[in-house]
């Protein structure tokens, strides 16, 4: 038997987002987001035609839901404020009903002994800002910074952990490279501009937080996908993995923590005539406003090989520098199509410790989406998701090893507490510790939720060695 005990005060919890959990999309003055607009235009692109309007009714049921968080062992919880709800016109005065909701939600968490981690942007650009060009427009960058400042003024005395963005690379990939987020553009140069302006917006929010005089911490949540070459002894495979890492990890990791972009990325963008517009003042803002801590979302690695396909591109694309590679014998999640590679979480720990000043970080998302979980309901109506418990344990073993070797990891959050709506996948794959009946909105704690409470209470687990 082996015992895995985590540092004192470890953050055990889970994560969701406003647009995926709140619902009430047309209630109390909330304005339209790009997701509401896109669903109106192309509902066929959403699984089972299920759009973002209702999602998981957290707006209506947050008090009862927070009790379920407590019942499943949470001492911390991340969600996001919706810009569309707080400042419906994108700029101007805050919506009083939104202020009341977020204040009471935060107060309810704190009353239950759950630390709120509040994210400012989770893929949910207000449509009124998208009509101005979204992250391609500097006016929107400044509007976001003003929105962030308003959040700190309204809630900063109570919220001690802030995140500027969740997975800022995903809207770049989905919206401007690979057509799985609105506005469904495929243009590498525009993607580079969107990425830069998003990073600048993050730095401006950090600047506003420092100027606010609040006594908490502000960081960013990045989805890190360690890039592994097909053959570590093949120079071209290694170079392909290096390029992949530059695009999908270091493009936000380096400026967020070091305040500067990696030279290799700049070199590629210059060669491709894809450098974004920027000023020297922008670079100084990014340099002077780095994160205080980091959130790491880890789901899967990237396996890459040297360029072997003969694909032609109409615009600059990262895929010019590598081909994806599926490792033979890899453990896969068949529902999501992602590789399950638990050691990746340890490799991230090592990378942050060795190359990023061992900045304080936490695992802000990790999880396993499964389709058709009703197959595993027992006679008591509870889902017996032993596979999720094993998934968590397998990752925590490697996380524990990273911490033992000195990684400055402060916590672990699972995606997600209650089965939630997931962008174009809607409710296809379920991730929660708590199941959601879409017809009745009834919540039922899964076996994993009961186990998670024990994990948190014991600050670790004892298990057979693997």
C-alpha positions in Angstrom: 0.0 0.0 0.0 1.1 3.5 -0.8 -0.1 6.8 0.8 -0.2 10.0 -1.2 -0.5 12.9 1.2 -0.6 16.4 -0.3 0.8 19.7 1.2 -1.1 21.3 4.0 -3.8 23.7 2.8 -4.0 22.0 -0.6 -6.8 23.3 -2.8 -9.3 20.5 -3.5 -12.1 21.5 -5.7 -13.5 21.8 -9.3 -14.1 24.3 -12.0 -16.9 25.4 -14.3 -17.7 28.7 -16.1 -20.5 31.2 -16.2 -21.6 30.5 -19.8 -21.5 26.7 -19.2 -23.3 26.6 -15.9 -25.4 29.6 -15.2 -28.1 29.3 -17.9 -30.6 32.2 -17.7 -29.1 33.5 -20.9 -32.0 36.0 -21.5 -32.7 36.8 -17.9 -32.1 39.9 -15.8 -30.5 42.0 -18.5 -27.7 39.6 -19.7 -26.8 40.4 -23.3 -26.0 38.1 -26.2 -22.6 36.3 -26.4 -21.0 35.0 -29.5 -22.3 31.5 -28.5 -25.9 32.7 -28.3 -25.5 34.4 -31.7 -23.8 31.4 -33.4 -26.4 29.0 -32.1 -29.1 31.2 -33.6 -27.3 31.1 -37.0 -26.1 27.5 -37.1 -27.9 25.3 -34.5 -26.9 22.2 -36.5 -23.3 22.7 -35.4 -24.2 22.0 -31.8 -24.6 18.4 -30.5 -28.3 17.3 -30.5 -29.2 20.9 -31.3 -28.7 21.9 -27.7 -27.6 25.6 -27.3 -26.3 27.7 -24.5 -29.6 29.3 -23.3 -30.4 27.1 -20.4 -27.2 25.2 -19.6 -27.1 23.8 -16.1 -29.3 26.4 -14.2 -26.6 27.5 -11.7 -28.0 31.0 -11.8 -31.3 29.7 -10.4 -29.9 26.9 -8.1 -26.5 28.2 -6.9 -27.4 28.0 -3.2 -28.3 24.4 -3.4 -25.4 23.7 -5.8 -22.9 25.2 -3.4 -24.2 22.9 -0.7 -23.4 20.0 -3.0 -19.9 21.4 -3.5 -19.4 21.3 0.3 -20.8 17.7 0.3 -18.3 16.6 -2.2 -15.3 18.0 -0.3 -14.6 21.3 -2.0 -12.5 23.9 -0.1 -12.1 25.9 -3.4 -14.1 26.4 -6.6 -13.5 28.2 -9.8 -16.2 29.8 -12.0 -16.3 32.9 -14.1 -18.1 36.2 -14.2 -19.9 36.8 -17.5 -19.0 40.1 -19.1 -22.4 39.8 -20.9 -24.2 39.7 -17.6 -22.2 42.2 -15.6 -21.8 44.9 -18.3 -24.3 44.0 -21.0 -23.3 46.8 -23.3 -19.6 45.8 -23.1 -18.8 49.2 -21.5 -20.5 51.4 -19.1 -22.2 50.9 -15.7 -22.6 47.4 -14.2 -26.0 45.6 -14.2 -27.3 45.8 -10.6 -29.0 42.4 -10.9 -25.7 40.8 -11.9 -23.9 42.6 -9.1 -26.4 41.2 -6.6 -26.1 37.7 -8.1 -22.3 37.5 -8.1 -22.1 39.1 -4.7 -24.5 36.6 -3.1 -22.9 33.6 -5.0 -19.4 34.6 -3.6 -20.8 35.2 -0.1 -22.5 31.8 -0.2 -19.2 30.1 -1.2 -17.3 31.8 1.6 -20.0 31.0 4.2 -19.5 27.3 3.3 -15.7 27.6 3.7 -15.1 27.4 0.0 -12.6 29.8 -1.5 -13.9 31.4 -4.7 -11.5 31.5 -7.7 -13.0 33.9 -10.2 -12.1 33.9 -13.8 -12.9 37.0 -16.0 -13.2 35.4 -19.4 -14.1 31.9 -20.5 -14.5 32.0 -24.3 -17.6 34.2 -24.0 -17.0 37.4 -26.0 -20.1 39.7 -25.8 -21.6 39.9 -29.3 -21.6 43.7 -29.0 -17.8 43.5 -28.7 -17.5 40.9 -31.4 -19.3 43.3 -33.8 -16.3 45.7 -33.2 -13.9 43.0 -34.2 -13.4 41.1 -30.9 -9.8 40.6 -29.9 -8.6 42.0 -33.2 -9.7 45.4 -32.1 -7.7 47.4 -29.5 -10.9 49.1 -28.4 -12.1 45.7 -27.1 -8.8 45.2 -25.2 -9.4 48.4 -23.4 -13.1 47.6 -22.8 -12.0 44.3 -21.2 -9.5 46.0 -19.0 -12.2 48.4 -17.8 -14.5 45.4 -17.2 -11.8 43.7 -15.1 -11.3 46.9 -13.1 -15.0 47.0 -12.3 -14.9 43.4 -11.1 -12.0 44.1 -8.8 -13.8 47.2 -7.4 -17.1 45.2 -6.9 -15.8 41.9 -5.6 -12.1 42.3 -4.8 -12.4 42.6 -1.1 -13.9 39.1 -0.9 -12.3 37.3 -3.8 -8.6 36.5 -3.2 -7.9 34.5 -6.3 -8.5 35.9 -9.8 -7.8 34.6 -13.3 -7.7 36.8 -16.3 -8.5 34.2 -18.9 -9.2 30.5 -19.2 -7.3 28.7 -22.0 -6.8 31.8 -24.2 -5.2 29.6 -26.9 -8.5 27.9 -27.5 -10.4 30.8 -29.1 -7.3 31.4 -31.2 -7.3 27.8 -32.4 -11.1 27.5 -32.7 -12.0 30.9 -33.9 -9.1 31.8 -36.2 -7.3 28.5 -37.2 -9.4 25.3 -37.1 -13.1 26.4 -37.3 -14.6 25.1 -34.1 -15.4 28.4 -32.4 -17.1 31.5 -33.8 -16.1 33.5 -35.9 -14.9 30.4 -37.8 -12.0 32.1 -39.5 -8.9 30.3 -41.0 -6.2 32.9 -41.1 -2.9 32.5 -39.3 -2.0 36.2 -39.4 -5.3 37.2 -37.8 -4.9 34.4 -35.3 -1.5 35.9 -34.2 -3.1 39.3 -33.7 -5.9 37.8 -31.7 -3.4 35.9 -29.5 -1.2 39.0 -28.9 -4.2 41.3 -28.1 -5.5 38.7 -25.7 -2.1 38.5 -23.9 -2.1 42.3 -23.8 -5.6 42.3 -22.3 -4.4 39.9 -19.6 -1.5 42.1 -18.7 -3.8 45.2 -18.6 -6.1 43.4 -16.2 -3.1 42.5 -14.0 -2.0 46.1 -14.1 -5.5 47.2 -13.0 -5.5 44.6 -10.2 -2.1 45.8 -8.9 -3.3 49.4 -9.0 -6.5 48.4 -7.0 -4.4 47.7 -3.9 -6.3 44.5 -3.2 -4.4 41.9 -1.2 -5.1 38.8 -3.3 -3.4 37.1 -6.3 -4.1 37.2 -10.0 -3.0 34.7 -12.6 -4.1 33.0 -15.8 -5.4 29.5 -16.7 -3.5 27.9 -19.6 -4.2 24.5 -21.2 -0.8 22.9 -21.4 -0.3 20.1 -23.8 3.3 18.7 -23.5 4.7 18.1 -27.0 6.4 14.8 -27.5 8.3 13.9 -30.6 7.6 10.6 -32.3 11.3 9.7 -32.1 13.4 11.6 -29.5 16.6 10.6 -31.5 15.3 12.1 -34.8 16.4 15.7 -35.1 13.5 16.7 -37.4 10.9 15.1 -35.1 12.4 17.0 -32.1 12.3 20.2 -34.1 8.6 19.6 -34.9 7.8 19.0 -31.3 9.7 22.3 -30.4 7.7 24.2 -32.9 4.4 22.7 -31.7 5.4 23.7 -28.1 6.1 27.2 -29.2 2.6 27.6 -30.8 0.4 25.9 -28.3 2.1 26.3 -25.0 4.8 28.9 -24.9 2.9 31.5 -26.9 1.0 32.3 -23.7 3.2 30.6 -21.0 6.3 32.7 -21.7 4.7 36.2 -21.8 2.4 35.4 -18.8 5.3 34.3 -16.6 8.5 35.8 -18.1 6.9 38.9 -19.7 8.4 38.2 -23.1 7.9 36.0 -26.1 10.2 33.1 -27.1 12.6 34.0 -29.8 11.8 30.9 -31.8 8.1 31.9 -32.1 9.0 35.5 -33.1 11.4 34.1 -35.8 8.6 31.8 -37.3 6.0 34.6 -37.3 8.5 37.0 -38.9 9.4 34.4 -41.6 5.7 33.9 -42.3 4.9 37.6 -42.4 2.5 37.0 -39.5 3.8 39.2 -36.8 1.0 41.0 -35.1 0.8 44.8 -34.8 2.2 46.0 -31.4 3.9 49.0 -29.9 6.9 49.2 -27.5 4.5 50.4 -24.8 2.5 47.1 -25.3 5.7 45.1 -24.8 6.4 47.0 -21.6 2.9 46.5 -20.3 3.3 42.7 -20.8 6.8 42.7 -19.3 5.7 44.7 -16.2 2.5 42.8 -15.5 3.3 39.1 -15.2 1.1 36.6 -13.3 1.4 35.9 -9.6 0.3 32.3 -10.0 -0.7 29.9 -12.8 -3.6 27.6 -13.4 -2.8 24.6 -15.5 -5.5 22.7 -17.4 -4.2 19.3 -18.4 -6.1 16.8 -20.4 -3.9 15.3 -23.1 -0.4 15.4 -24.6 0.5 16.3 -28.2 2.4 13.7 -30.2 4.1 15.1 -33.2 6.4 14.1 -36.0 8.3 15.9 -38.8 6.3 17.2 -41.7 5.5 14.3 -43.9 2.1 15.1 -45.4 1.8 17.2 -48.5 -1.0 19.4 -47.3 -1.1 22.9 -48.9 -2.1 26.0 -47.0 -3.8 29.2 -48.2 -2.6 31.0 -45.1 0.1 30.6 -42.5 -0.8 27.8 -40.2 1.1 26.1 -37.3 0.6 22.8 -39.1 3.2 23.9 -41.6 5.8 22.9 -39.0 4.7 19.4 -37.8 2.3 16.6 -38.4 0.2 15.1 -35.6 1.1 11.5 -34.6 -0.9 8.9 -32.7 1.4 6.7 -30.6 0.8 3.0 -31.1 -0.8 1.5 -28.0 -1.7 4.8 -26.4 -4.5 4.7 -23.8 -7.4 6.6 -25.2 -10.7 8.1 -24.0 -12.9 6.7 -26.8 -15.7 9.2 -26.1 -13.5 12.3 -26.4 -10.8 10.9 -28.8 -8.1 12.1 -26.5 -5.0 10.2 -25.2 -4.9 9.6 -21.5 -1.3 10.1 -20.5 -1.0 10.6 -16.7 2.8 11.2 -16.7 2.1 14.4 -18.7 1.0 16.1 -15.4 4.4 15.3 -13.9 6.3 16.6 -16.9 4.4 19.9 -16.6 5.4 20.1 -12.9 9.1 19.5 -13.9 8.9 22.1 -16.7 7.4 24.8 -14.5 10.0 24.0 -11.7 13.0 24.1 -14.0 12.1 26.7 -16.6 9.5 29.0 -15.1 11.0 30.0 -11.7 8.9 27.3 -9.9 6.0 29.8 -9.9 3.1 28.8 -7.6 0.5 26.9 -9.7 -2.4 24.6 -9.4 -4.1 22.0 -11.6 -7.1 24.1 -12.6 -8.7 21.4 -14.8 -8.3 17.7 -15.3 -11.1 15.3 -16.1 -12.6 12.5 -18.1 -15.7 13.0 -20.3 -17.8 9.9 -20.8 -20.8 9.5 -23.1 -23.8 7.5 -21.9 -23.1 7.4 -18.2 -26.7 6.3 -17.5 -25.4 2.8 -18.3 -23.7 2.9 -14.9 -26.6 3.9 -12.7 -27.2 1.4 -9.8 -30.4 0.4 -8.2 -30.2 3.5 -5.9 -30.1 5.8 -8.9 -26.4 6.7 -8.4 -23.8 6.6 -11.2 -21.0 4.2 -10.3 -18.1 5.9 -12.1 -15.2 3.9 -10.8 -13.4 4.8 -14.1 -13.4 8.5 -13.0 -12.0 7.7 -9.6 -9.2 5.7 -11.2 -8.5 8.5 -13.7 -8.1 11.0 -10.9 -5.9 8.7 -8.8 -3.7 7.9 -11.7 -3.1 11.6 -12.3 -2.7 12.4 -8.6 0.1 9.8 -8.2 2.2 11.6 -10.9 1.2 15.0 -9.4 2.3 13.9 -6.0 5.7 12.8 -7.4 6.2 16.2 -9.0 5.4 17.9 -5.7 7.8 15.6 -3.8 10.5 16.7 -6.3 9.9 20.3 -5.4 7.1 21.5 -7.8 5.2 24.4 -6.2 1.7 23.0 -6.8 -1.0 24.4 -4.6 -4.1 22.4 -5.6 -6.1 20.2 -7.9 -9.4 21.1 -9.5 -11.4 18.6 -11.5 -13.5 19.6 -14.5 -16.4 19.8 -13.4 -18.6 19.8 -10.3 -22.0 19.2 -12.0 -22.4 17.9 -15.5 -22.4 21.0 -17.6 -23.0 22.2 -21.1 -19.9 22.1 -23.2 -19.8 24.4 -26.2 -20.6 22.6 -29.5 -20.6 19.2 -27.7 -23.4 20.3 -25.4 -24.1 17.4 -23.0 -22.6 14.7 -25.2 -19.8 13.8 -22.7 -20.3 14.1 -18.9 -17.5 15.2 -16.6 -19.1 15.9 -13.3 -18.8 14.6 -9.8 -22.6 15.2 -9.7 -25.0 14.1 -12.4 -27.6 16.3 -14.0 -30.9 15.1 -15.3 -31.6 17.4 -18.2 -35.4 16.9 -18.0 -35.8 17.5 -14.3 -32.6 19.4 -13.5 -32.2 17.0 -10.5 -28.7 16.7 -9.2 -27.3 13.4 -7.8 -23.9 12.9 -6.4 -22.0 10.2 -8.2 -19.7 7.6 -6.6 -16.8 9.8 -7.6 -18.3 12.7 -5.7 -18.5 10.7 -2.5 -14.9 9.5 -3.0 -13.7 13.1 -3.7 -15.1 14.1 -0.3 -12.9 11.4 1.3 -9.9 12.5 -0.7 -10.3 16.1 0.4 -11.0 15.2 4.1 -7.8 13.1 4.2 -5.8 15.5 2.0 -4.8 12.5 -0.1 -5.4 8.8 -0.4 -4.0 5.4 0.3 -4.0 2.9 -2.5 -2.3 0.0 -4.0 1.0 0.9 -5.6 1.2 1.1 -9.4 
